Each structure stands twice: as structure tokens, then as C-alpha cells.
Amino acid sequence: MAKKFLVDIDLNKLELQNAVIQNLASDPSNPVAGLVYFNTTTHRFRVYTGTEWNEMGTGGGTVTSVSLENAEDGGLSISGSPITSAGTITIGHSNSITAQSTQGLYPITYDKNGHITGAGTAVGVVSSSANGLAPAINSGNTQSAAIATNDLVFDATTGKYAKLPANAFKDTTYTDGTAGYTLKAKQDGSGNVITDTYAPLTSPAFTGTPTAPTAASGTSTTQIATTEFVTSAISGITGAMVFKGTVGTGGTAGTTLPTTGVKVGDTYKVASDGTYASQSAKVGDLFIATATTPTWAYVPSGDDAAVTSITAGTGLTGGTITTTGTIALATSGVTAGTYQGITVDTYGRVTSAQDMGYTTNEGTVTSVGITQGTGITVTGSPITTSGNITVGLADVLSSAQTTSGVYPIKVNKQGQITELGSAVTILKKYTGTITGNNSTKEFTITHSLGSRDVIVQVYDGTSYEEVIVDIARTTTSAVKVTFAAAPATGTTYKVVVIG
């Protein structure tokens, strides 16, 4: 059975020696582009292009004849007598028109293959001057007949052709745009009609409601700013304080802060003392919207009057205390001293104290009693300070085992080992690193596992992909890793040895 590879194989430009490509009597099913096999019926290699099978190495020699003719559908077909390699491939033409002057300007018709099938009378000539095409007039390029609707005329003054109304001129002749005509309407260089009501380019004075294209948001040029642009720019400002008026009695914005239509930065000044948005405030304080929910930041004005007096209440004595007076705490009436029991009120004052009558006992603990619990066995009477506390063992194992052995075990809920099996062998692992120097091909990895019965795997130290190299288990302590070509300087490979 063939081994299947589920990844590409990169031979790194090394030879694939004594290889035989797959032999089949017919094309395999479900091919992919690039699939190659040897056909045992035709005895040739075949390759799949992605759409069809092609045989490699079919026939030989030189193409000796090719003939082409034009087709009505725009394609080409092979016909005629063989043309040798020294012959010429000719594409036929319909020859339905006569040759014309290369300098003439002709109205033409052409078919779907791009062939010119007819040419009318020349309407002008091609000029070699920098102006390009000369006017569509007689060969002297000086005069033309009266124009008809939508005819093109050449203006020597502007050097351009223009479409003009049928009755744009008073007379019937046109002389190189220099004389002999009178326009009924003023026109720009592109033939657009201009009336006297149009504003001049220099210092125009508009009337009515003039409009202009709205510039993109953020535009900073000399382009005209429309009211739409300005409104959009102002509405896009966030975080700035915008004074919206006063609140309270006589306030310009009412007696309460708004709850809808609020924008971040909206600012109101308090006109009268009161509570606003659950915040007590005084005249001159500010409320600033920090969110549209709305959420208000309270900013006190800081101009409150100075404290001139303090009225004593619970916990204070002395009646009304002026700014020059003294605040005193009332005494509790408890005699100064050291007490084991005290009572303190909410003001931190000791209101009562009690002597608990505690005495200091000194001496030595002579015995400690231990009550047996789960997992502990207590032996003997109460243990004096010179005694021992002994924790009992289950002694369920037949004998102690070697400390170097590895055993499967059972453990009870007290954490005791209750059973163990035979010692098992544990595999060891060694990892080494190979660093290329562009010259060394063979590397010795000393693993010291004490056996040739080891598994060796090598992978790229950068991409971590496994690589295939030659491996020899030279001793019970080392393996030799050999590359077909010396690894490049600095290239690293990891060698994992398990055994």
C-alpha cells in the first residue's frame, strides 16, 4: 500500500533518484492542474492543464504552413494552400473602398470587424501646424459657406471649433473669425451664450438667492463656503462650552435645566438659588452638559460669603461662636485613667468606662489535649510539655519500595497510599540544537540516555516544521545527524531524542 503524503514534499533542489512516475492506462479522475502520469496505452507522459489533458513530447519538427482569412464574426480561420516557414501570413480585406488621401478628413462607415467599408467626400485636410486640424472650409482655409444648425465653424481668434445657433450671424459669409459677421448673442470660448444679466468674474454682485457647490467637510481652501457647509462645521464641534442662557427665577432658559435636545458642552448659569438636576446651587454657579442623556457637571462660582459665625449644636458648647471665637468640645465627665471597658458616643467621646477587673496570669502550659479526628490517631493520656504527639499510619502496604522506582498507586481520601503496582519504566527526553556554519554536514548529539533504542526527530528551529535527514544511532549515548548539504550559517535545527 502506498504511503499518503498530506503535505508537499520539498527536496530542496536535491535529486529524486530511481523514481518511477505513476503508470495508468487512462486519465485519472478528478485531476488538478499540474497532475502528471505515464499513459501505458500511448506510452507518453500526460499533464493536466486545469481544463484538458496534454501529451508531452508529441511529434516534432517545424510548422510549415499557416494561412488566415478574415471572418464576419471577428475571428480568424485557417484556409488556403500551405505557407512554408519562409512565407507570409496575410489577413484579407474586403477592398470595398478606394484609397483616399492621407491628408483628407472623410466621413466613414466601418463594420463590426473594424474595417472601413465606405468613405464620403473630404470635408477638410489635416494641418501640420501646432493648431492640429484646420477649419472645415475650402482648400485655401480662408472661407466657408453660411452655417446650418449645429454645424461646426472654426474661430481663428480662439483657435477652436464651436457649435453656434443657425441664425447667429447677420450676413451669409464667415471670414476666419476676423470680420464679416455680427453675433446676436455674446458667447464664451466654448460657444455658451452669455447675456448682459450674467455677473462678471471680477467683483460680481449677485442678487436673489445665489447657490454654490457645498465643499466637503474639513475643506480649508479659497473655495466659497455655503450656509450648508458652515452649519455642518458648527454642528460637528464637540466638547466645546456653548452658553445657552440662565436658569432659575427670571432665567432666560427657564426655571429648570432642559431634559431633551441637550448637546455636550451646553452651559447654563444659575440666576437664583435653588436645586437643579438634584444639585443645590447658588447664584452664579454653572451647569455644563457632559453627555446628551443629559448628564450635568456642577461648577460652583466660588464667591460664597465668608463664614461669620458657628452655632453650637450637639457635641459643641459655647453657644454662637463668631469668627474670632473658639470651638470647644464638651467634656464627658469621665475621670482620667486606664480602663478595660469603655463606651464611646457617635462623636468619638468616651461617655462611660468600666473597670473589668482583669489580672495578668503567668506560668507554663503543662498539658495539651488532642481530640482524634479523621486521619489522625491520638495515643496516650493528655500530653505534657515534654511529651509527643503521634499521628498514626495505616500500614496497609506490605513493604517499602525503592526510592528510584516509579509505581502506579492508589490513594485514599486521607492522602494515604493504600496500594501500588509493579514499577514501570518512564521514557526520558533529551533536546539538542544544531547551528549551521555553511560547511559542516554531520553533527553528533550526545543524549546520555544509555540506549540505542531511541526515537529521534529533527525540526526547523525557526518555522518548527519537521525535516527529514539521515540519522545514525552511533552509541548508547549519542546519535549522528547528517545533512545532504551543510546548513547555512546561523540556521538552527532542534533534535529531540526520546528513549
Secondary structure, DSSP 8 states (H G I E B T S, - for coil): -----SS----TT---TT----EESS--SS--TT-EEEETTTTEEEEE-SSSEEETT---S------EEE-TTS-EEE-SS---TTS---------S----TTEE--EEE-TTS-EEEE----EEB--STT-B--SS-TTSS-B----TT-EEEETTTTEEEE--TT--SSS-BBTTTBS---SSEE-TT--EE-TTS--SSS----S--------TT--SSS---HHHHHHHHHT--S--EEEEEESTT-TT-SS--SSS--TTEEEEESSSEEETTEEE-TT-EEEEEETTTEEEEE--S------EEE--TTEESSEEETTS--EE------SS--SEEEE-TTS-EEEEE------------EE-----TT----SSSEETTS---------SSS---TT----EEE-TTS-EEEE--------EEEEEEE--SS--EEEEE---S-S--EEEEEETTT--B---EEE--SSSEEEEE-SS---TT-EEEEEEE-
